[in-house]
Amino acid sequence: MRIGFRGVLASAVATAVFAALWLNAAPVRAQAGDYTAPRTADGRPDLNGIWQALNTAHYDLEAHSARPALALTAALPRAEQPGLGRSTPVPMPAPEIRALGAAGGVPGGESVVVGGEIPYQPWAAARRDENAARWLERDPEIKCYMPGVPRATYMPYPFQILQGTNEILIAYEFADTTRTIFMSDVGDSPEPTWMGWSRGRWEEDTLVVEVTDLNDRTWFDRAGNFHSDALRVVERYTPMSPYHLMYEATIEDANVFTRPWTIRMPLYRRLETDKRLFDYKCVEYVEQLMYGELGVVDPETGEQND
């Protein structure tokens, strides 16, 4: 049977409309309670497993276009670059990463910020831009510092949730980082730390975690987005299917932002057989960056130079 062009077009449009409606409706149905997560022995939703975010939020929480590198030098006219004709100036990667070529580039991505933009105070927006321009020397990730909350969640590495009744442990690959979510009253944190002080509670099937006592030395991403030591993060982990959690984190910091704001993204269960976390103790890889010649190891003896 031959089908005319209009019939094919109408069928394609109907299929596209149905798919769009289904995709938009699926999260609503799941949030309304269509999916019931498996239970642990104490009757709570079972979040145990290895999870990973699959997006570009670790580059920039906000929407961003592809670019040649995170660290750029001043733009040069095309006429001054070999093989290029006269045109508008184009940005050049910084010399330290120019040799990486495409491997040093940044893919484009959608915003994970609800509403699209981070509501900075004017002085803080200028500081964010300065951080981005000086990314190579300022980003804590480059020096292998623990990434903080919420950044640890959407770095490009898997993490594991180990769920108990009174405590929930989250282990991250990067920098061998862990954090404990206390599900019972344990008092106040003794001092601010990189990963903060996490107190959890259940709201139906959602794990809600209030994170306080974070120091001011972590960033939210590689784009220079930052905070002060007044940061408070409220996370929400909601099972959406056997293979997905919906993750939300509401950011409050009156020293830097004009109002609270929220990021939202799905987390995906890693399904490989016998999947496990690997050590990524990256401190030894940055010793020369941090300590200069003091961090250089003699290749013959394996000892650090004096």
MOQUIUR-V342821 format. One record per helix or strand. SS is the DSSP state (H for helix, E for strand). FROM is the first residue (numbers start at 1). TO is the last residue. Records with the same first field share a line. If there is no record, write none. Layout:
BEGIN
SS = FROM-TO + FROM-TO
END
This chain:
BEGIN
H = 5-31 + 78-80 + 95-98 + 101-104 + 122-133 + 135-138 + 140-143 + 151-154 + 282-285 + 287-295
E = 39-39 + 45-45 + 49-53 + 64-64 + 67-67 + 72-76 + 90-93 + 106-106 + 109-109 + 113-113 + 120-120 + 159-163 + 167-172 + 174-174 + 178-182 + 193-193 + 197-203 + 206-212 + 214-214 + 219-219 + 226-226 + 232-241 + 244-252 + 257-257 + 261-269 + 280-280 + 297-297 + 304-304
END
